[in-house]
Amino acid sequence: MKNVRTSGTVVIEKDQSKRNYLQLAESSTGKDLNAGLFKK
């Protein structure tokens, strides 16, 4: 399967003032996959 990660740390941006609120933080595993809760 492509674009599947089975290890790593997922970090969600919780600062409401940031543009990527509730998306993967820059330091999160999977950020390079453009994964997130509300991705267009």
OpenMM code with the backbone's topology and positions (N, CA, C; nanometers):
from openmm import Vec3, app, unit

residues = "MET LYS ASN VAL ARG THR SER GLY THR VAL VAL ILE GLU LYS ASP GLN SER LYS ARG ASN TYR LEU GLN LEU ALA GLU SER SER THR GLY LYS ASP LEU ASN ALA GLY LEU PHE LYS LYS".split()
positions = [
    Vec3(0.0837, -0.1188, 0.0000),
    Vec3(0.0000, 0.0000, 0.0000),
    Vec3(0.0875, 0.1242, 0.0000),
    Vec3(0.0445, 0.2257, -0.0712),
    Vec3(0.1177, 0.3524, -0.0741),
    Vec3(0.0661, 0.4456, 0.0340),
    Vec3(0.1525, 0.5334, 0.0789),
    Vec3(0.1165, 0.6393, 0.1738),
    Vec3(0.0565, 0.5867, 0.3035),
    Vec3(0.1114, 0.4780, 0.3543),
    Vec3(0.0663, 0.4212, 0.4815),
    Vec3(0.1820, 0.4242, 0.5790),
    Vec3(0.1577, 0.4781, 0.6969),
    Vec3(0.2586, 0.4808, 0.8035),
    Vec3(0.2062, 0.3995, 0.9204),
    Vec3(0.2883, 0.3099, 0.9706),
    Vec3(0.2457, 0.2281, 1.0841),
    Vec3(0.3222, 0.2609, 1.2115),
    Vec3(0.4132, 0.3559, 1.2041),
    Vec3(0.4862, 0.3973, 1.3238),
    Vec3(0.5127, 0.5470, 1.3160),
    Vec3(0.5457, 0.6038, 1.4295),
    Vec3(0.5732, 0.7472, 1.4353),
    Vec3(0.4824, 0.8153, 1.5352),
    Vec3(0.4987, 0.9443, 1.5473),
    Vec3(0.4215, 1.0233, 1.6421),
    Vec3(0.3349, 1.1239, 1.5680),
    Vec3(0.2058, 1.1201, 1.5962),
    Vec3(0.1127, 1.2152, 1.5352),
    Vec3(0.0913, 1.3296, 1.6334),
    Vec3(0.1123, 1.4519, 1.5864),
    Vec3(0.0964, 1.5714, 1.6681),
    Vec3(-0.0061, 1.6609, 1.6003),
    Vec3(-0.1132, 1.6942, 1.6718),
    Vec3(-0.2183, 1.7816, 1.6192),
    Vec3(-0.1955, 1.9237, 1.6691),
    Vec3(-0.2050, 2.0212, 1.5791),
    Vec3(-0.1906, 2.1620, 1.6162),
    Vec3(-0.3148, 2.2053, 1.6939),
    Vec3(-0.2960, 2.2473, 1.8174),
    Vec3(-0.4080, 2.2834, 1.9035),
    Vec3(-0.4207, 2.4339, 1.9270),
    Vec3(-0.3294, 2.5110, 1.8715),
    Vec3(-0.3323, 2.6567, 1.8859),
    Vec3(-0.4319, 2.7144, 1.7851),
    Vec3(-0.5446, 2.7656, 1.8336),
    Vec3(-0.6518, 2.8142, 1.7472),
    Vec3(-0.6113, 2.9345, 1.6628),
    Vec3(-0.5059, 3.0041, 1.7017),
    Vec3(-0.4631, 3.1208, 1.6260),
    Vec3(-0.3816, 3.0830, 1.5024),
    Vec3(-0.3427, 2.9585, 1.4902),
    Vec3(-0.2617, 2.9151, 1.3763),
    Vec3(-0.3497, 2.8685, 1.2617),
    Vec3(-0.3010, 2.8866, 1.1414),
    Vec3(-0.3758, 2.8528, 1.0205),
    Vec3(-0.4071, 2.7043, 1.0130),
    Vec3(-0.3166, 2.6191, 1.0591),
    Vec3(-0.3369, 2.4753, 1.0497),
    Vec3(-0.3948, 2.4153, 1.1779),
    Vec3(-0.4818, 2.4881, 1.2440),
    Vec3(-0.5493, 2.4419, 1.3657),
    Vec3(-0.6205, 2.3095, 1.3370),
    Vec3(-0.6003, 2.2129, 1.4224),
    Vec3(-0.6559, 2.0769, 1.4127),
    Vec3(-0.6021, 1.9966, 1.2948),
    Vec3(-0.4931, 2.0423, 1.2356),
    Vec3(-0.4241, 1.9661, 1.1320),
    Vec3(-0.2950, 1.9115, 1.1920),
    Vec3(-0.2229, 1.8323, 1.1171),
    Vec3(-0.0960, 1.7799, 1.1660),
    Vec3(0.0039, 1.8935, 1.1830),
    Vec3(0.0724, 1.8923, 1.2963),
    Vec3(0.1758, 1.9923, 1.3227),
    Vec3(0.2959, 1.9651, 1.2329),
    Vec3(0.3795, 2.0654, 1.2141),
    Vec3(0.4971, 2.0524, 1.1280),
    Vec3(0.5877, 1.9376, 1.1708),
    Vec3(0.5925, 1.9081, 1.2998),
    Vec3(0.6814, 1.8034, 1.3509),
    Vec3(0.6182, 1.6647, 1.3471),
    Vec3(0.4965, 1.6536, 1.2999),
    Vec3(0.4223, 1.5276, 1.3030),
    Vec3(0.4627, 1.4335, 1.1906),
    Vec3(0.4626, 1.3054, 1.2221),
    Vec3(0.4804, 1.2041, 1.1202),
    Vec3(0.3595, 1.2080, 1.0280),
    Vec3(0.3822, 1.2006, 0.8989),
    Vec3(0.2731, 1.2038, 0.8022),
    Vec3(0.2459, 1.3406, 0.7443),
    Vec3(0.3112, 1.4430, 0.7951),
    Vec3(0.2908, 1.5784, 0.7423),
    Vec3(0.3230, 1.5834, 0.5930),
    Vec3(0.4236, 1.5087, 0.5512),
    Vec3(0.4622, 1.5067, 0.4105),
    Vec3(0.3584, 1.4374, 0.3216),
    Vec3(0.2631, 1.3663, 0.3829),
    Vec3(0.1573, 1.2997, 0.3077),
    Vec3(0.0357, 1.3898, 0.2883),
    Vec3(0.0407, 1.5095, 0.3458),
    Vec3(-0.0721, 1.6037, 0.3425),
    Vec3(-0.1970, 1.5440, 0.4081),
    Vec3(-0.1758, 1.4695, 0.5119),
    Vec3(-0.2870, 1.4097, 0.5865),
    Vec3(-0.3419, 1.5123, 0.6833),
    Vec3(-0.4685, 1.5006, 0.7173),
    Vec3(-0.5298, 1.5915, 0.8127),
    Vec3(-0.6765, 1.5628, 0.8273),
    Vec3(-0.7413, 1.6345, 0.9155),
    Vec3(-0.8825, 1.6137, 0.9416),
    Vec3(-0.9729, 1.6790, 0.8373),
    Vec3(-0.9313, 1.7950, 0.7871),
    Vec3(-1.0171, 1.8727, 0.6975),
    Vec3(-0.9394, 1.9158, 0.5739),
    Vec3(-0.8840, 1.8252, 0.5019),
    Vec3(-0.8034, 1.8578, 0.3856),
    Vec3(-0.8903, 1.8682, 0.2622),
    Vec3(-0.8768, 1.9755, 0.1839),
    Vec3(-0.9546, 1.9928, 0.0602),
    Vec3(-0.8841, 1.9263, -0.0548),
] * unit.nanometer
topology = app.Topology()
chain = topology.addChain("A")
for resn in residues:
    res = topology.addResidue(resn, chain)
    for name in ("N", "CA", "C"):
        topology.addAtom(name, app.Element.getBySymbol(name[0]), res)
